[in-house]
Amino acid sequence: MIFLYQLNESFAVNQALGWEKGANWYHTQEMIHRFLSRGLQHIKENE
């Protein structure tokens, strides 16, 4: 399920950014990566 979420999220983000890999794209991807990593870490710590 997480894979499907990430796949759909990636498509939606790329579409919203106009499919351009510029500074904004890299910044957005980094924010999403940190958000997901921290969420997964929280789940792991609380299992």
Backbone as a chain_set.jsonl record, in Angstrom:
{"seq": "MIFLYQLNESFAVNQALGWEKGANWYHTQEMIHRFLSRGLQHIKENE", "coords": {"N": [[0.811, -1.198, 0.0], [1.96, 1.219, 0.733], [3.76, 1.583, -1.332], [2.005, 1.971, -3.518], [0.781, 4.335, -2.698], [3.006, 6.086, -2.716], [3.668, 6.003, -5.432], [1.388, 7.121, -6.677], [1.383, 9.588, -5.385], [3.803, 10.65, -6.292], [3.255, 10.952, -9.025], [1.158, 12.832, -8.908], [2.439, 15.035, -7.711], [4.483, 15.599, -9.581], [2.895, 16.242, -11.785], [1.558, 18.51, -10.784], [3.714, 20.232, -10.606], [4.265, 20.744, -13.18], [5.81, 18.947, -14.614], [8.483, 19.648, -14.637], [11.856, 19.424, -13.842], [13.209, 21.217, -11.804], [14.708, 23.519, -9.443], [12.612, 23.84, -7.607], [11.275, 21.398, -7.854], [13.172, 19.548, -6.859], [13.398, 20.493, -4.24], [10.769, 20.069, -3.3], [10.581, 17.265, -3.551], [12.498, 16.497, -1.661], [11.314, 17.457, 0.709], [9.021, 15.796, 0.787], [10.247, 13.304, 0.965], [11.51, 13.524, 3.513], [9.216, 13.8, 5.112], [7.888, 11.304, 4.692], [9.895, 9.515, 5.569], [10.187, 10.196, 8.281], [7.633, 9.615, 9.2], [7.496, 6.834, 8.735], [9.57, 6.032, 10.409], [8.499, 6.725, 12.881], [6.334, 4.932, 13.006], [7.765, 2.523, 13.082], [9.128, 2.771, 15.524], [7.029, 2.643, 17.295], [5.857, 0.154, 17.192]], "CA": [[0.0, 0.0, 0.0], [2.823, 2.4, 0.765], [4.289, 1.74, -2.688], [0.948, 2.568, -4.341], [0.65, 5.725, -2.262], [4.149, 6.847, -3.214], [3.566, 6.087, -6.886], [0.348, 8.107, -6.987], [1.852, 10.884, -4.879], [4.834, 11.138, -7.212], [2.589, 11.399, -10.244], [0.41, 14.054, -8.61], [3.389, 16.12, -7.476], [5.097, 15.941, -10.869], [1.88, 16.906, -12.602], [1.342, 19.843, -10.215], [4.901, 21.053, -10.869], [4.411, 20.925, -14.622], [6.773, 17.971, -15.141], [9.791, 20.293, -14.775], [12.784, 19.08, -12.77], [14.024, 22.364, -11.438], [15.004, 23.66, -8.016], [11.379, 23.615, -6.86], [10.997, 19.958, -7.881], [14.094, 18.898, -5.923], [13.014, 20.917, -2.893], [9.528, 19.375, -2.976], [10.886, 15.848, -3.365], [13.208, 16.365, -0.389], [10.319, 17.612, 1.775], [8.207, 14.586, 0.798], [11.105, 12.226, 1.467], [11.64, 13.693, 4.957], [7.9, 13.53, 5.69], [7.652, 9.86, 4.679], [10.903, 8.853, 6.404], [9.862, 10.421, 9.692], [6.418, 8.869, 9.488], [7.84, 5.413, 8.815], [10.382, 5.858, 11.621], [7.559, 6.777, 14.001], [5.615, 3.655, 13.019], [8.711, 1.492, 13.505], [9.425, 2.952, 16.946], [5.831, 2.414, 18.106], [5.285, -1.167, 16.934]], "C": [[0.858, 1.266, 0.0], [3.403, 2.657, -0.617], [3.255, 2.418, -3.584], [0.739, 4.034, -3.982], [1.772, 6.573, -2.847], [4.098, 7.02, -4.725], [2.55, 7.156, -7.286], [0.753, 9.498, -6.539], [2.88, 11.474, -5.823], [4.224, 11.672, -8.499], [1.888, 12.731, -10.01], [1.34, 15.25, -8.41], [4.032, 16.551, -8.791], [4.122, 16.674, -11.771], [1.659, 18.337, -12.105], [2.516, 20.783, -10.5], [5.177, 21.214, -12.367], [5.463, 20.043, -15.252], [8.148, 18.58, -15.375], [10.66, 19.953, -13.58], [13.72, 20.25, -12.512], [14.266, 22.387, -9.945], [13.772, 23.381, -7.165], [11.045, 22.127, -6.778], [11.883, 19.237, -6.857], [13.752, 19.253, -4.474], [11.755, 20.172, -2.439], [9.773, 17.9, -2.727], [11.601, 15.611, -2.038], [12.237, 16.5, 0.791], [9.457, 16.358, 1.905], [9.007, 13.422, 1.37], [11.249, 12.314, 2.991], [10.329, 13.367, 5.672], [7.65, 12.023, 5.783], [8.63, 9.119, 5.597], [10.579, 9.005, 7.882], [8.601, 9.669, 10.084], [6.688, 7.387, 9.633], [8.675, 5.122, 10.055], [9.48, 5.853, 12.849], [6.786, 5.463, 14.123], [6.516, 2.548, 13.558], [8.979, 1.562, 15.007], [8.238, 2.588, 17.819], [5.147, 1.082, 17.826], [5.402, -2.033, 18.157]], "O": [[0.523, 2.256, -0.65], [3.527, 3.807, -1.037], [3.591, 3.339, -4.33], [0.543, 4.873, -4.861], [1.527, 7.643, -3.404], [4.452, 8.081, -5.239], [2.83, 7.996, -8.141], [0.495, 10.479, -7.237], [2.837, 12.667, -6.123], [4.631, 12.72, -9.0], [2.008, 13.651, -10.819], [1.057, 16.349, -8.887], [4.113, 17.745, -9.079], [4.499, 17.629, -12.45], [1.582, 19.269, -12.906], [2.328, 21.994, -10.622], [6.208, 21.76, -12.761], [5.965, 20.362, -16.329], [8.905, 18.092, -16.214], [10.26, 20.164, -12.436], [14.871, 20.259, -12.949], [14.054, 21.387, -9.259], [13.878, 22.753, -6.112], [10.582, 21.652, -5.741], [11.396, 18.414, -6.082], [13.813, 18.398, -3.59], [11.695, 19.697, -1.304], [9.223, 17.337, -1.78], [11.33, 14.618, -1.363], [12.328, 15.746, 1.76], [9.192, 15.905, 3.018], [8.49, 12.644, 2.173], [11.127, 11.305, 3.685], [10.338, 12.727, 6.723], [7.245, 11.524, 6.833], [8.235, 8.202, 6.317], [10.686, 8.046, 8.647], [8.516, 9.14, 11.193], [6.172, 6.747, 10.549], [8.506, 4.078, 10.685], [9.683, 5.052, 13.762], [6.607, 4.946, 15.226], [6.095, 1.738, 14.383], [9.049, 0.534, 15.68], [8.426, 2.251, 18.988], [3.983, 0.898, 18.181], [4.976, -3.187, 18.139]]}, "num_chains": 1, "name": "protein.A"}
